[in-house]
Amino acid sequence: MAKDEAKKKREPPTCEICGTHRRVIRKYGLNICGRCFREVAHKIGFRKYGI
């Protein structure tokens, strides 16, 4: 059984808000996609710097 479990493919990370697998930001334990991040970034304390 151990060999079977090792052969399983790793699941791609999913967004905790919308459930998509694309552009998932895992840094700092966010686990949300880029689209959802743009919607909630200001609410969770990220600021936009520069241009």
N, C-alpha and C positions, 0 to 999 in steps of 0.2 A: 504493500500500500504506500509506503514512503516514496517509492519511485514514481508512482502514479501522481502523487501530490506534487512532486518536484517538477513533473512535466507539464503541469497546468500552466496555462498562460496567465500572466499578471493582468488584472483588469485595469483599464485606463482610469485615471481619476475623473470623478464627475463633480459638476457644480452642485453645491448644496441648495442653491436657490431654484435653478431651472432644470437641473439634471443633465445638461449637455456634457459632452466629452471634449469639446473644442476649446482651446485657449484657456485651460484651467490654471489659475494662479494658486500654487500651493505654498508659496513663500509666506512665512509668518503664520502658517496654519489657516490661511484664508479659505482655500478650497472652493473658490468661486470663479466663474468664467469671466473673461475680459468684458463682455457686454454687461453682465450684472455688476461688475466692479465699477464701471463708469457710472452706473445708476446710484450706487450706495457708497462710493468712496468718500464723499464729503461727510456723510452721516457717521462713518466709522473713524473719522479723524485724519484722513489723508488730504493734503493740500496740493494745489497745482502751482508749480513754480515755473518761471521762465516765460516763454512767449504766450 
